[in-house]
Amino acid sequence: MKLIQKYQQPLFFPLRKEFMGIIILITVFFLFPYLIRQLDVSAAAIDPGIISAVILAAIAILVFKALTWWLIKVIWPVFAEYSEQQFESNFRSMRTGQKVIIYLSFYLLILYAFILVLAALI
């Protein structure tokens, strides 16, 4: 019951690494065109645009990661608590082949989900 009460409280966004990274990258995204013009006056308008695309991709990845982790905590609070506290010890006790299968399948599922979300947005 304590677990349910813990997650029924108002939504709380702790300042995690993803959110700090998002804030830093958004700041870099807006400051980059001015900074590159200060370093190289002859920089064309396309130069900041190309590198800004890389910054936008990094922002998209961090936002996707933060939102998926937040959704896991909201939808499956027990799974989120298990993954934070017990998954590591269970994962270490597995055989190497099992670890590789779990790691690759999880990574590929997240990667495909990210690609499908980006394709739907574009």
C-alpha positions as CSV (number, residue, x, y, z in Angstrom):
1,M,0.0,0.0,0.0
2,K,2.9,2.3,0.7
3,L,4.1,1.9,-2.8
4,I,0.8,2.9,-4.3
5,Q,0.6,5.9,-2.0
6,K,4.1,6.9,-3.0
7,Y,3.2,7.2,-6.6
8,Q,-0.3,8.7,-6.2
9,Q,1.2,12.0,-5.0
10,P,1.4,14.9,-7.5
11,L,3.9,14.4,-10.4
12,F,7.4,15.3,-9.4
13,F,10.2,15.8,-11.9
14,P,13.5,15.3,-10.1
15,L,16.4,17.1,-11.7
16,R,18.2,14.2,-13.2
17,K,21.1,13.9,-15.6
18,E,18.7,13.9,-18.6
19,F,17.0,17.1,-17.6
20,M,20.3,18.9,-17.0
21,G,21.6,17.7,-20.3
22,I,18.4,18.9,-22.0
23,I,18.8,22.4,-20.5
24,I,22.5,22.6,-21.4
25,L,21.8,21.4,-25.0
26,I,19.0,23.9,-25.5
27,T,21.2,26.7,-24.3
28,V,24.0,25.5,-26.7
29,F,21.5,25.3,-29.5
30,F,20.4,28.9,-29.1
31,L,23.9,30.3,-28.5
32,F,25.8,28.3,-31.1
33,P,25.0,30.4,-34.2
34,Y,26.2,33.5,-32.4
35,L,29.3,31.8,-31.0
36,I,30.3,30.4,-34.4
37,R,30.0,33.9,-36.0
38,Q,32.2,35.3,-33.3
39,L,34.9,32.6,-34.0
40,D,34.6,32.7,-37.8
41,V,33.1,35.8,-39.4
42,S,33.0,34.1,-42.7
43,A,30.9,31.2,-41.5
44,A,27.9,30.7,-43.8
45,A,24.4,30.4,-42.6
46,I,24.4,26.7,-43.3
47,D,27.4,26.0,-41.0
48,P,25.4,26.7,-37.7
49,G,22.5,24.8,-39.2
50,I,24.4,21.6,-39.9
51,I,25.9,21.4,-36.4
52,S,22.5,22.5,-34.9
53,A,21.0,19.4,-36.4
54,V,23.4,17.3,-34.3
55,I,22.5,19.3,-31.2
56,L,18.8,18.8,-32.0
57,A,19.3,15.0,-32.3
58,A,21.0,14.9,-28.9
59,I,18.2,16.9,-27.4
60,A,15.7,14.5,-29.0
61,I,17.5,11.5,-27.5
62,L,17.6,13.0,-24.0
63,V,14.0,14.0,-24.1
64,F,13.0,10.5,-25.3
65,K,15.0,8.9,-22.6
66,A,13.6,11.2,-19.9
67,L,10.0,10.8,-21.1
68,T,10.2,7.0,-21.3
69,W,11.7,6.7,-17.8
70,W,9.0,9.0,-16.5
71,L,6.3,7.0,-18.2
72,I,7.7,3.8,-16.7
73,K,7.6,5.3,-13.3
74,V,4.0,6.5,-13.7
75,I,2.6,3.4,-15.4
76,W,4.6,0.6,-13.8
77,P,5.9,2.0,-10.5
78,V,6.7,-1.5,-9.2
79,F,8.9,-2.1,-12.3
80,A,10.6,1.2,-11.8
81,E,11.4,0.4,-8.2
82,Y,12.6,-3.1,-9.1
83,S,14.8,-1.7,-11.8
84,E,16.4,0.9,-9.5
85,Q,17.0,-1.5,-6.6
86,Q,17.1,-5.2,-7.6
87,F,17.7,-5.5,-11.3
88,E,21.4,-5.1,-11.1
89,S,22.0,-7.9,-8.7
90,N,19.7,-10.2,-10.7
91,F,21.4,-9.3,-13.9
92,R,24.8,-10.0,-12.5
93,S,23.8,-13.5,-11.5
94,M,22.8,-14.4,-15.1
95,R,25.0,-16.2,-17.6
96,T,26.8,-14.2,-20.3
97,G,24.5,-15.3,-23.1
98,Q,21.4,-14.3,-21.2
99,K,22.9,-10.9,-20.4
100,V,23.7,-10.3,-24.1
101,I,20.2,-11.3,-25.2
102,I,18.5,-9.1,-22.7
103,Y,20.7,-6.1,-23.4
104,L,20.5,-6.3,-27.2
105,S,16.7,-6.9,-27.2
106,F,16.1,-4.0,-24.8
107,Y,18.4,-1.7,-26.8
108,L,16.8,-2.6,-30.1
109,L,13.3,-2.2,-28.8
110,I,14.2,1.3,-27.5
111,L,16.0,2.2,-30.8
112,Y,13.1,1.1,-33.0
113,A,10.6,2.9,-30.8
114,F,12.7,6.1,-31.1
115,I,13.0,5.7,-34.9
116,L,9.2,5.2,-35.2
117,V,8.5,8.2,-33.0
118,L,10.8,10.4,-35.1
119,A,9.3,9.0,-38.3
120,A,5.8,9.8,-37.1
121,L,6.8,13.3,-36.2
122,I,8.4,14.0,-39.5
